Amino acid sequence: MRVLIFILANILLTSGNLDKVQHERDKLFNEELQMMIGSDIELSDSEIKANEVIMDLKNEELEHGFLHPGNFNVSKHFFEYKESVKKTKLYQLIKNMPKGAVLHAHDTAVLGPDYILSLTYWKDLFVCFDGDDINLLFSRNVPNTTCGTEWQLMRDARFSSGNVEKFDADLKQHFSLVIDNPEEVYTDINTVWSIFQSLFGVIGPVVTYKPVWEQYFYDTLKALREDGVMYFEVRSVLPQLYDLDGVTYDSVATAESYKKVVDQFMVDYPDFFGAKLIYAPLRLVEKKTVKEYLEIAREIKRRMPGFLAGFDLVGQEDLGRPLKSFMSELVEASKEFDLFLHAGETNWSGLSSDENLYDAIALGTKRIGHGYSIIKHPVLMREIKKKDIALEVNVVSNSVLKLVSDVRNHPLAAMLALDLPVVLSSDDPGLWEAEPLSHDFYVAFVGVASKHADLRVLKKLALNSLYYSTYPNKDKLVHDFQIRWTKFIDSVVRDKW
Ligand SMILES: [Zn+2]
């Protein structure tokens, strides 16, 4: 009898403990769920139905990946899966989803190599092959600049090659970072950055021909619109443009070209909300050059008030000058312009590129370009939350440019879990043959965010991109977004995907 009572008491005690642990576990789980970005969003009845469709698709991919990690696409190199994921239902659904604004992308790197290749069919383009390098230039006459071999018309070079298809395939390779063996060739961050930057050098003379420049930007806006984007804040170094007679146009004229294109685009596509400019010249310069940059920014602001969103500096942070070396210039700048500074796009902790984060925040930056390393700085994370400074996160860029090889380890996972102010963007999608924004949303949703991150996270990220933009009439922007969103939700529920 005593033994029986003892056993019964033990069973009761164990089940009591089990309940307690279970309860504690559920409490912790729910606390985290309620902390996650988007948890403040209440889904409507239709959204709940659409969420079921979306989460079924997502869970299918994750559960398959969990059982067969070797098949989990987004944990591999982006070049390996960028085309195959486009065929998945979830990708197509995300492609159709209104995604708000692109707030972090560099102008001449949005469209891919096929588009640049199509530009080489324009007349008056000359080419000069120089070993493995290639020089391109539009000109009325044969260019007189020196070159390893001879300048010839692209048209002649193409047709005298005897194999136009091969000629074009070889040419296209000069406009893209995509190769078959990235792990072998892009061995470290400096190597991949040096090749990445050399692409701008090749593409530059093609796109800075003034008529091409305007066409490229027009087609960029079109591509963004087709990818579910309604507004764009474009970063540009504002290079000098040129025409067939070798006449050059300064940075202010380059900005004017952009303004003209945006105005025309808005007439042609009145459902688009336009674009603003973040003047973002190169950071690897002397102090006096930064002073000149600011003069240019002032002139743009004077001539086109409302078009200039603000100022930034670009280039690889590990090798470029840190923000603190331009502190007095940037303090001046912060009084006149909104700052949108690249900072913390690095794997280092406590080195100059990482510490750019302190300077950017102290300078009052409105948003931070990347902020990849902020996850190592509890005080800075607290500060951006308090001051409502958004992080412009570019997951695919960070993986291609070698900050992270498996995106499941991207700090965005923690940023979302901590509900930091985040906007998703795409940086230079054309150079790695990504779509303007869809790949980044897909990879973030499937590869980075928690399995429990649902439609609310997607909606919040889209809404954040509007909220943290500098668009003057945000109510109108959000109202229009809601109409598009409702249509999208209805289509998901109706078509079941
Ligand atoms: Zn960038």
Boltz pocket constraint, residues with backbone or C-beta under 6 A from the ligand:
constraints:
  - pocket:
      binder: B
      contacts: [[A, 104], [A, 106], [A, 342], [A, 369], [A, 427]]
      max_distance: 6.0
